[in-house]
């Protein structure tokens, strides 16, 4: 796979990621890693009393998987990405249930050079996380610092 650079990423360019099924093991591992053992995620009996009626994945687990499903699986930015600059206006639109299969639709929504460094630029990506039914479960913007192709 050839890496994409700042100048390759024009506004409007879009991608669709591979999919991934969210498992009970994923949620348990995430709870252990983060220390977030909130019963909505870890106790079926508690979760039955909520509006969801069953356990759901942590919202941040969905965000984390979304990031991994994007370029980490394609290798397209392996040589050019310098840093994750930020996550903006992220919204949790619906639950991710155990067994849901999620995928990511994303597109370049903004691009600007870094004024004091000609070797890099900032790229904004509009990101939508969808479940297997096509329902939007999360959405927002990810901003990356990306190198320009070397001369």
N, C-alpha and C positions, 0 to 999 in steps of 0.2 A: 504494500500500500504506500503510495506517495503521500508525504505530508502536505497539508494545506498551510499556507502562510497568510499573514495579514492581508496581503494584496489579492489573495485568491478568494477571500470571504466577502463577497459583495452583498449589499442589503437585498434581501428577498431570497437569497439562496436557502434551500430548506433540505431537511433530512427526516427520515423515519427510522427509528432505532429497531434493533431486534427486540424480542419480548422476553419477559422473565416472570415465572410464577413465584409468588410470595408464599413461603411456607411457615408452618408453626416453628420450625427450627430457626428460621431467619429471625422471627420475632423474639424468640427466647435468647438467641445469641446477641441480638441488638440490646435487649434489656440487660443482659449480663455485661456487655461492653460499656454501656452508658450509665448503668445504675438506675435506669428508669424502669421500675417494676410496677408502674401504675396498674391497678387491677383491671382497667378497661382492656389492657393488652395481655394480662397474665392470669386473670381469674375468670373462668367461664361463668361461674355462679354470679359474680358481681356484674359482669358484662350483660347477663340476661336481664338485669334490672334497668339497663340504660336504653336510650332511644335506638341504639344499634341492635340490641337483642342478642349479641354475640361479641366475642373478642374481635378487635380490629388491630391492624398494624399501627405502629407509631407513625405519626405524620412525618417525622424526620427520617424514618427508615425509607419511606417513599421518596423523599427528596434525595437521599443518599443513593438509592437504587437508580433514580433518574439520572444522576450525574454519571454513574458507572455505565449505564446503558448508552450514553451518548458517545463520546469519542474514545473512551477507554476500551470499548469493544471493537471500534473500527480502526484505531491506530492513526486516524487522519491528522491528529494534532500532536503526535508523539514527539516530533522534532521541533515544533514551533511554539507550543504553549509555554508561557513563562510563569503564569500565576492565575489562580482564581481571584478576581478582584472583589467580587461581591455577588450577592443574591438579592434581588429587589422585588418588591411587591408580590412576594410568594403567597399564594392562597391555597388553602386546603379546602377543596370544593366538595369532596365526598370521601367516604371511608374506603380504605383498602382492606378487604377481607382476606383472611387466610385462604389460600387457594386461588386468589385473583391473579390474572396474568396481566402485567402492565407493560406498556411500551411508551415511547416518547416521540412526539412530533416537535421539531424545533427548527427555527429559522433565524437568520441574521436580521436583527431589527435595527441595529445601529452600528456605526463604525467611525472611529476617529483616530488620527495619529496622535501620538504623545508629543506635545509641543517641544519638550527639551531633549527628546531622544528619537532620532530619526530611524533607529533600528527596530522599532516596535510600535504597536498601536493597541487600542482598546476596542473590543468587539462585544456588543450586546446580543444575546440570543433570547428570543421569545420562546418559552418552553411550555409545552402542555403534556401532562402525564395522563394517559388514557387506560382504562381497564379493558378487559376482553369484550365488553359490550359497546365500546366506543364512548363511554361516559368519561367526561373530564373529572379526574379526582384531585389533581393538583395543577397549578399553573403559576408562572412568574417569569422573571428575567434572571439570567445568569450572565455575568460580565467577566470576560477573560482578557488578560494581557497576552498578546500574541506577537511573536517576532516577525519581522519582514524577511523575505527571502534574501539571503546574503548575495552581494553583487559578485 
